[in-house]
Structure formats: C-alpha cells, structure tokens
Amino acid sequence: MIVKILGSAGSNFNGIRYNEKKVETGKGELMLMKNFPSFINEDSKPEEVRNYLKAISKNDKIKKPQFHAVISTKFREHSKEELARVAEEFMNEMGYGQQPYIAVFHNDTENNHIHLVSTRVDKQTGKKIKDNFEKLKAQQALSKTLEEIYGISQDEELNRLLDYKTGSLHQLETLLQRSGYRLVQNTNDEKEYQVLRNGVFQRSITGRQLVFHNTKDDKRAQQIKAILHKYKGLASNKVFRVEDRREQQSKLPEDKHQDFWKPKIEYESELQRKLRDIFGIDIVFHFKDDKMPFGYTLIDHKTGRVYKGSDLIKMNELFELTTDSIDKKWFESLKDYNIADEDSKKVLMAMLKRQNPEHPIREFMLFKTNKWKNKELLNTIRNDVKEYLKTQSQKDIGIIKSEEGIYYAVHFRQHYIGRLETLIGEKEYQIFLNQYPVQQIKEEQKVEAISKEFNQSINELMFEWSKNTGGAKDPSEDDWKKRKRRRR
C-alpha cells in the first residue's frame, strides 16, 4: 500500500463533492463517516456535510483547512473492507482519529483505493492540527498501521535482509534497493551508512557492522549453477527495458508530460520471473545510464545469499538482450493478467494489437502464470461481461475470437482473460453465438472508443508490492462444470 496527501484548492471542502460524485455514479462507496453530530449522517446531502466542515473550520490563519488523503493498494490486493480498516487506523496515527471525516472507497481504476476527507482545524480547540513534514508523517503512519494490522514490521524485514551473506558493499546496496530500501553514506561520517525507505530514515550502519562473505564457490553456488543450466529454457530469456516515468508524471498534469523525461530503468524477462517464483532466485541487471546491461547480481532468497552473476553463468549464456522497451505502468498491468497458456497469450496479443496498433508489444513481454482471480472478483467479471453482451455499455470489456474459433472475454480493468463459454455458461454462450452477426457490427463500431478507454485505464495509478490472489486453477472452470452437472 501507499499513501498520498492531496493538495487543497481552498476552504470549500471540494473533496466532499468529488467523492459524492463517485458514489452517485456507482464508482464509489461510503465506508466510514466518523465523529459527525447526529444530524449529519449517511443520509445527509453533500452540501450539509460541506457546510458543517466549513463551519467548524473557521480560522483566519488557516487558508486551506481541508485534509484529503488517498490510500491505495496495487490492483485488487486488498478489499474495500480491508482498506476501510487501514484508513481508520491511519487517521488515528495522523492525529485525526477524533476529527469528523469520511472514507470513500473507489473502484474506478485498476487499483482499489480509499479517499479520506477531514478538516485540519481541531474541532475541540479551533487550532490547526500539526502538519509539519506531513507527507513524511503519512508514510510513517501507514507503515505503523500495516505493522499493527498485518504484522508487517519493517524492522524485522530489514533485520532479515541485513542477515543475508553479501560479498561487497555493492551487493548489499543491490539487495536493499530490490526490497525498496536505499543505502546512503552519512555526509557527516564517512564510516557510517544510513538506510532509507521512501525517504524515511530507518537506521544507521557503521563500517564495523558490515561483514562480507566469499560465496563464490560455496555448496549453494554449485546448486544454483545446476538450476540455471537445467532451467534456462523454462521461459523466454529475451530481456527488454522497462521505463518508469511515474515520478515526473505525478508532479504535472497530463498535458504537460514530456517524452524526453529521463525514466527510471530496469530490465526484465519472463525467465527472471519464473526463477523468482519457483526457486526464490532474483536476478538484477546492472547497467549505466541508458546503455545495455553489462552484468547481473543473483539474490538467493531461499538461503539468504547474494552472488556475482558471472561467477555462476555468463550473462550471454543465460539471457538474450533486446533493444525493445515498454512503459512500466503498462507492463505492471500486463503482468497481472491470468495468462494460463499459449492460447490465452495469443488471444490477448491479438486484442492488444487490435485496440492499440500505435503501441505494439512483443510476445515475450507477456508472462504466463498459474495464478487466477479469486471468486469474488470472478463474479464481478462475470456480471460485467454479461452486462456487456446485453448492452455493450461496459467500456472495460472486449470479446475476441481465437484462430481455433473459440471466443474469449477480456476484462481490461480487472486484468482477466478467459473463455467466454466457461465464464457465462453454455446457455448464454449459445444465445451469444446466435446473435453474433449483429454483435460483430456493433463491436467494430466501438473499437476506436474502447481503445481510448483502454489507453486511459493503463495510465491509472500503479504501486509497488503486487500480489495475485487465488489458486492454480481457474475458478470459472469449476463453476462451469458444476452448472453442467446440475443440468444433467
């Protein structure tokens, strides 16, 4: 999860109006309404809520009294109920636990998120709630909240990482950076290093505390060599560049975004993901500026060791470097699709090519996975697809026919691809087939519009620490089989 403090345009509490519009259009849901008087409740009009907040926020010294924050999770990792629980504890940590505030869940982007709106004026004293270093404070408050609710302790995580056996300071930096930390030298003491996360100081490490190990020829190194040689054909080894411009883009409106902004760069391949998922082996490429990689570091999370890649297997023996690149926001979306086999991969490629001919992707940028969406999300997808087949009003849905004549449904916002028949059932599938000639005409007329909506959807907020849910079997297959058995 991440948190962002939004700017306030004035004293009119427009955050209330913004969130109410989301609720009215079915894109939002009021989850919490705390510390309001009895005459201001869930049935009150937005203007009444705004007027109340304005009335208790009158302070000539505070020009922008609205407090507006958003807590987001990557894709559907956390439900609206979980986000509401996090939001309530977060407000306590920020000093707003006794203030009147609302929490509204939004479901209109690829990422579940919840908006919080309150007043910076203490309703008891009329004074301003301290907002010094507010963004930094928000990061710390969210970290503490997640630790209390989920037991996610950054201290424990950092201790675990510092126990890894590394062979150099550079390897330690790579290990920490891969987990969202940064190691910087203390400007006042060259023998001391500081560990930061999201700009927040975590701890200091002295030179005496740094102990490096020679892992080059240990027993585990020999095992890893064997794994790499045996499984290097497990998945595509073509390496491509992933460019991340989100930091610059978040600071300016879309019409001021520039293509020449220098992005953050990393290199990816499907083979890397397979090695990480199956064996706990993480590979990090090294490069300078915008040049191609010249080497790599291998992190073995199974045993807590870090290796110089060339000591195990030469980079060009394991990987094929390409000059292809992709935007990270789009790439994160594509990685979340439930691509189970080559057929699904080909169908998704065809759909993306049809709807985004100006932004083609290469087949090796789509990664197969054995993870599926959970049942709750699958029901949402099923209902959206059925609604689309009836009205064609769902902007996030696409229907496409494979080379084998099988129809697939693609849900862009939920990152789902699956056979249409298993999703909606045999009876409705037959109805669809009978009506398809009419459907096809309407579909062709909507290609351009859907393409624009898809371009918009892939540019929504993306965040670190993604997780897929579900098991290794598509729940829609089980549901489909159950329906068929009942008919018998």
N, C-alpha and C positions, 0 to 999 in steps of 0.2 A: 504494500500500500504506500501511497504518497499523499502528502497534503499540500495544498496551495492556498495562500491567503490572497483573496481577490481585492483589487482596488475599489475604492468607493468614490462615486461621482459626485456625491453631495450629501444632503441631510434628509432626502426624501425616502430613504429605505426602498430603493428600487429593486433590491434583491427579493423582497416580498412579492412584488408584481411579477418579476421574472419567473419565480418558482411557481406562482399560481397559474401562469400561462401553461407551464409544463403539465401541471395537474389537469387543467381543463382540456388539454389536447391528448390526454392519456399517456403522456410521456414522463409523467412524474407521479409520485405518491407521497402524501404527507405521512411521515413515520413518527415524528416526535413534535410535540408542542408543549414546552415546559415553562413553568413559572409565570404564566399569564394569570390575571384575575379571572374569576369565574365567568364574567360577562364577555370575555374574549376567549373563544374556544374554536374547535374544529368547524363549527357551523358559521362562524363569523365571516364577514366579507373581507377580502384583502385590504380594502381601504380602512376598515376598522382596525385591523392589525397594524397597518402602517401608521395610522393616526395615534394609536396607543404608544407605539415605539417612539414616534416623534415627540409625543407629549412628555415622556419620561426622559428624553434625551436633550432637553433644552439646557445648553451650556454654551455661553458665548465664546468660550475658549476652545471649544471642540467644533470645528467646521465640518468634519466628516465622521459622524458618530457610528455609521453602520459598520458592523463586523460581518464579513462574508468570507467563508472558507469552503473548500471542497476537498473531500477525502475520496480518493479513487483507488480501485483495485484493478489489476490487469485482467481484461476481458471479464469472465464470469466467475473468477476465483472465489469471491465472497458474495453471499446473498444479500438482499435488502435488509433482512433482519440482523445479519452479522454486522453490516455497515452501520445500522442504527445503534447497535450496542457499542461499537467502536466510537461513533460520533458522540454519544452521551459521555463516555469516559474521557474522551479527548477534551470536551468542553469543561469538564471538571479540572483537568490538568492545566488548562489555559486560564483558569480563574473565572470562567463564565458559567459554572455549574448552577449558581443561584440566579443568573440573569434570565429574562424571558428570551426564548429562542425557538426557532423552528428547524426541523431537519427534514429535507425533502429528497427522496430517492429518485434518481433519473435513470431511465432505461433506453435513452435515445441515441446512445453511442455504442461502440464496441466494448467499452469499459463500464462496468457498474460503478456508479459514484453517487455521493450524497452531498447535498448543499446544506450549509449551516448559516443562518442569518440571525444576528442579535444586535445589541447596542453596546458601544464601548463606554457608555455612561453608566456607572454603578447606580442601580435603581434605589439603593438604600441611602447612599451619600451624595449622589449627584456629581461625584468626581469621576475623572477619567480612569478607567482600568488601565494599569500599566501596560504599555505596548512597546517598550524598549526591546530592540532585537526580536521583533515579533515573529519573523519568518524562522529565525533560528530556534526560538522558543517552541514554535509549532512542530518543528522536526523532532525536538526532544520530547515534546508531549505525546506525539504519535508513537515514538519508539517506546516510551514508558507504558503507554496504553496497550500496545501489542504484546509487550512483555507480560503485563498483568493478565490479559485475557487469554493469550495463546501460549504463554510461557516462552516467547521468543526473546531470549536475552542476548543483547549484542555483546555483553562482556563474555558470556560463555562461548559465543561464536568466535570472538576474537581470540580467546584463550586457545580454542581448538586449532585455529589457523596458525597461531604462533608456535604450536607444538609440532607442526609439520617439519620434516627434515629437508632443509634447503641447502644448496651448495654455494650460494652467493647472495649478496645484497640485492642484486638484480632479480634473482629468482624469488626472493621474499617480496619484493615490490610487485612482481607479476602476480603472485599468489593473492596478495591483499587486494590488488586492483581488480582481479577477476571476481572477487566477492564484494565489491562495492566500496572498498576502503582505499585510502591513499596514504603513502608513507612519504613524509617530507622532513628535511633536515631542519633542526631548530636554528633560526638565524642568530640566536644569541649564544648557542653552544653547539659547535660542530660535532661534538661527540654524542649528541642526543638527537633522536628522531621522534617525530610526532605522528600518531595515527589519526586520520580524519575520516569521517563518513558524512557525506552531504555537507561538507564544510564544517561539521561539528567535531570538536576535539574529543577523542576517545581516551587516549593515554599516551604517555611518553615511554620510549625505549632507549636505554643507554647502550653504548657500544659494548659494554661488558656483558649485557644480556643477550647479545646476538651470538649464537653459536651455529656455525655452518658445518655441514657433513659432506663427505665424499660418497655419493650414491651411485657413482658411475658403474661400478662392477658388482653391486650387491645382488643377492639372490633374486629379489623382486625385479631388478632391471632385466635379468635374463628371461623372467617370465613375461614381462611386458614386450620384449623383443619378439618372443614367440607369438604373442597375441597379435601384434601389429603385422607380422609376416603372414599369419594364418588368415586374419580377418580384413586385410586391406581391400579385398574385393567385396566386402559386405554391403557397401553402398557407394554412391557416386563419390569419387575422390576429387572432383573438379572444384577448385577453390575460387571464390568470387568475392568482390569487395562489397561491403555493406556501409553505406554512408548515412550518417546521422546528423541532421541539421535542426533537430528539435529545439535545442537550447536557443539558437538565434531566432527561430521562427516564433517561439513563445513570447519573445520580447516585443514583437512588432505585428501589426495587423497583416492579414494575408496579402493585401495589395502592395505591401512594401517588402515582401520576401524577395530575396535575390538568389539567382542560381549560382553566383560566383562565391557565395559564402563558403568558407573552408569548413568542411564537415569533420566530425569525429569518424574515424575509420577503423573498421575491424574486418577480418577475413573469416569466411565461413565455408563449410562444406557439409554435405549430408553425412559423410563418413565421420566427421568430428562428432556430430550429434549421436550417431549410433554407438561410437566408442564410449561416449559420456553416459548414455542411457543404460547400456548393457554392462560395461566394465568399470564405470566410475572413472574413466580416463578422460581428462580435459586437455585439449591441445590449444595453445595460444601462439599465434604467429607474431613474429617480430618484423618490423619494417620501419623505414624512415621517411617522414613527410608523406608524399603520395606515391612513393616507389613500391615495387612489388616486394613481398616478403623475402627475407634473406635467411630466415631460420625460425625455429619454434621451441617453445618450452612445453614439457609434458607434466601435468599435475595428476598424480595418482591419489584420488580421494579415498580409495579403498584402504591404503596403508599409510596415508599421510606423508607422501614423499614427492619431491619435485626433481625433475631430471632435465638436463640439456638434451634437446631432441636429437641432435646429430650423434650423440653417444649411443643412441638406441637404433635409429634407422635414418638414413639420409632423407631430407625433405622431398627431393625429387623422386625418390623411390616410393614414397608413400602417397604423395599428392601431385595433382596436375594443376598448375596455376593458370588461370584465365584472366583476361582483361575485362570481363563482364562485371557490372556493378548493379546494385539495387538500393533503393531508399529503405532505411531501417524501419520506418513506420509501416510501409507496405510489407516488408519482409516479416515483421513480427505478426502481422495479420495472417500471412500465408502459412507460417509455421504452426498456427493454431488450428488449421483445418484438419479434419479427421480423414486424411488420405490413407486408405487402408491397403490399396493395391494399385497396380499399374493402370487398370481400367479407370478408377477414380481419378488418378493423376492425369490421364489423357483427357478425360472429360472436363476437369477443372481448367486445364491448359487451354482447351478449345473455348470454354466460356470466357476466360480472361482475355484471350486473344480477340474474341468477337466483340467484347464490350470495351476493350482498351487497346485498340490497334496501334495507338501512338506510344504506348508504354509496354512493349513486349517484354516478357520474361523468358528465361531459359528453363528448360525442363528440369535441369539439375538444381534449380532454386526451390523446387517443391519437394518437401521431405515427407516420406511415408511414415506413418505412425500407427501403433496398435491401440491407441487410446481413443475413447469415444466420449461423446457428450453424456452428461447424466440424464436421468429420466425426466426430471422437472424441465430441464432445458429442451429435451427432445420433444416433450409435449407442446412447448411453446413453438418450436419449429414446425411441428406437425400442424398445429392450428393456423399458423401463418401461411403455410403452403396451401392448406385447404381454402383459406380465405382468398388467396391469390388466384386459385383456379376458378373460384366463383366470380370474383370481381376484377381481378388483375390490378388491384389497387395497392398491393404490397410492394413498395419500392425495392425491398431488400431481397426479393425472390427472383430466381431465374430457372427456367426449365430448358434442358438441352438433351438431344438425342445422341447416343454414342454411335460409333461405327458399326456396332453389333445390333443396332436397332433398339437399345434399351434406353428408356427415359430416366434422367437423373434430375433431382432438385438441388439447387444451390441456394443457401441462405447466406448472403454476404455479411450481414451484421453479426450473425451467430457463428460464422466460420464453419459451416456444415455442408457436406456433400454426401448424397446417398441416393439409392434407387428410389424412384418415385413410388413404385408399387408397394415396396416394403414400408414406406413412410405413411401412405394414406390408406392402404388396404386394397384388396383385389377389386371390390365392388366399385369404389370410387375411381380406381385406376381404369376400369373398363369404360366408365362414363367419360373420363378424360379422353380415352382413345377415340371414342365415337364423336367427340366434339372437337378433336384436334385441328381439322382443316380451318375452322373458324378461329380457333386459338392461335394458330400459326400466323395468320394475317395480323391479328392484334399484337402478337409478340414482336413481329418485325417492325411494326409502327412504334413500339416502345423501346427499341434497342438503344437509341441515342439518349433518351431520357434516363433509362436505367443506368447507362454508362456514366452519366453525370452524377447520379446519386451514388454510384459505387466509388467514383473518384473522391466524392465528399466523405464517404464512410471510411475510406482508408486513411484519411487525413485527420481522424479524431485522435484524442489523447491516447498515448501508449506509455507503459511504465515497465519498470524492471521487475524481476522475480515472477515469471509466468509459470502457471501450473495448469495442466489439463485435468479434468475430472473423469470418473467413470472407469470401467474395466476394459478388458481387451476384446470384448465382444460388443457389437453394435446392439444397443437395447431395442432398436426398431425391428431388428430381425426376430428377436424373441416375441415381441408384441404381435408381429405379423403372423408368426407360426401359431400363437395362441388363438388368434382370431380365426385362422383356418381350421384348427381343431374343433373350436366351438361350433362352427358351421356344419361340420361333419356329424 
